[in-house]
Amino acid sequence: GESVGLHLPTLSVQEGDNSIINCAYSNSASDYFIWYKQESGKGPQFIIDIRSNMDKRQGQRVTVLLNKTVKHLSLQIAATQPGDSAVYFCAENIGSNTGKLIFGQGTTLQVKP
Amino acid sequence: NAGVTQTPKFQVLKTGQSMTLQCAQDMNHNSMYWYRQDPGMGLRLIYYSASEGTTDKGEVPNGYNVSRLNKREFSLRLESAAPSQTSVYFCASRPATSGRDNEQFFGPGTRLTVL
C-alpha cells in the first residue's frame, strides 16, 4: 500500500543556516505532493506543493525537490529562522480527484538561536 | 473570513459516551475532510466529502460517522467513544471537486480525551 515516510524525526539547525527535510514515498504512481508546517497547538499550514512533471519548485525561502527515480522529495528552507520551528509533514495525493492525502509522520525542526 | 472553524476545542468523554464534532468553512469549498492525529504521528483520514451530498470512508473510519449537513458544515460523530479514539481531530476543506492540485485548508483542531 501507499506510505509516505520522513527520514528523521528531529532536525536541529542553527539560526541562519539552511535546513533540509527529507521524505520518501513508495507509490510510483503518485503524482502530487504537498509540504505542510504544523506549529504547536495548531492545524497544518500549506507551504508548497509539486507535481510529478516537475523536479523542482521554489517559493519564498523554500524549495521542494522531487526525485521520481528514487521516490524521494525534500524541503529546503533557506536562512532558517526561529519562526520556522515546527513539525513538517510531506503528504501524497492518492485519490485522483478526491484530494485524499496520505501524510508522513513528520520531522520536528528545532532552530537554535 | 474565518476559514475552517471547529467546535469544541477540547473535550473529555467517558468510555461509551457519544458526541459530535462540528466543522464549518466559509470559503465556499466543495470538499471537506476529517483527520485524526495521534502523538508523534502524521494525520490519518477518517472520512471525507468530495462534494455536498456525498461522503466516503478514509483510512480509519471504524467507530465514526459523518454528516455533510450542507456545503459549509461537515460533522463527525462518535457513537460510543473508546480510549483508542483519544486524539486530536482536524477538519479540512478544499476548493474543487476535481483536479489534484488543490491544497487543503485545516481548522485548529479538537483535542479529545476518552477516559
Interface residues (C-beta under 8 A of the other chain):
Chain A: V4 P9 D31 Y32 I34 G41 K42 G43 P44 Q45 F46 D49 R51 F89 A91 N93 S96 N97 T98 G99 K100 L101 I102 F103 G104 Q105 G106
Chain B: V4 S31 Y33 Y35 G40 M41 G42 L43 R44 L45 Y48 A50 D56 G58 E59 F90 A92 R94 A96 T97 S98 G99 R100 D101 N102 E103 Q104 F105 F106 G107 P108 G109
